[in-house]
Amino acid sequence: MKGINQMNYFFTGIPVAMIGVGYLLDSDIAIVGMLLIIMTGFFQVIVGILELADSGFRDVRYSIYLAAVFLFFLLWALTDWKWIIVIPPTLALYLSVLLFIDAKKQRR
C-alpha cells in the first residue's frame, strides 16, 4: 500500500509541477503536464478498481469513488455544464486521501 501511495504522489505531483513550471518558463511544458493529467486519471481509476476488488467489493469508500468517476463521465457525455472541470481534481484528492489513510493503517 505504501508503494501505491508513493506512486500516487508521483502521478499527481509531476503534472502539477510541470504545469506550474510551464506557466513560468515555457508553455510546451505546461501542455505536457496537462496531458500527463490524463495518465494520472487512468492510474487512479485502475487503483480504485483494484482496491475495491482487493476488499472483496465491500469497501464503500472505493465504491463511492468509482460511482463518482462513472457520474463524471456520464455528465461529461450528456451535458454541457461548464463547471464539470472541478470534479476530476476533487476525485483525485478523494482517492489520494483514501490511499494515504490506508497506507497509514498498514504501518500500525
N, C-alpha and C positions, 0 to 999 in steps of 0.2 A: 504494500500500500504506500509505503514511503517513496518508492521509486515512481509510482504513478503520480503521486502528489508533486514530486520534483519535476517530472515531465510536464505536468500541467502548468507549473510555474514557468517553465521554458516556453511552452506553446502559447501562453497568454502574455508573457513579458516581452518576448522578442518582437512581435508585431507592433506592440505599443511603443517600444523604444525606437523601432525603425521609423514609425510614423512621426514621432517627435523629432528625431534627427533629420528626417526628410523635410519637415517643415522649416527647420533651421538652415539646412545646407543645400539639399538637392531634392527636387520633387520626385525624381525617379525612385529614390529610397523610400519615400512615403508610399508610392504606388506599390512597390514590392511588399511593404509592410501591410498594406490593405489587402493584397492578395493572400498573404500569409494568414490573415484572419480567417479565411475560408478553411485553411488547414487546421486552425485552432478549433473551429466549429466541428469539423469532421472528427478530429481526435476526441473532442468532448462527447459527442454523440456516441461514438464507439465505446468510450469508457463508461458512459452512463448505461448503455445496454449490457456491457459485460458485468458491471457492478450489480445491476438488477438481476441478471442471470446467476451471478455468484451467490446472491442472497436467497436463491430459490424462488425468485419473483415475489418475495414477501416484504421487501423494504419499500415502504410507502414514499420515502423521500425521493428515491430514484424513479419511482412510478410517476410522481408529480413532475419531476424534471422532464421525463420523456413525453408526458402528456402536454407539457408546456411547449416542448420542441415541436410536437405534432401540431399544436394550436398555432404556433408561429407560422409554420409553412402553409397551413390552411388559410390563415388570414392573409398571408403574403400573396397566395394564389387567387383569393376570392375578393379582396378588397383593394382599394387604392388609398388606404389610410396612411397618411404621411408619417405618423408617429410610430409606426411599426418598427422603426430602426432602434428604438430603445429596448426592445425585447431581447435581442441576442446578447448585448452586454450584461443584462440582468440574468439571463440564463448562464452565462459564463461565470459570473460572480456566484450564483447559487451553487453550481457544480463545484467550483473551487472551494467554497466553504464546506460543502459536504465531504470532499476529499480530504481537506485539512482536518475536519473533525474525526473522520475515520482513521486517518494516519495517527492522530493524537491518541485515539483509543487503543491502537495496536501497540503503541510504545509502552503502555502501562502493563 
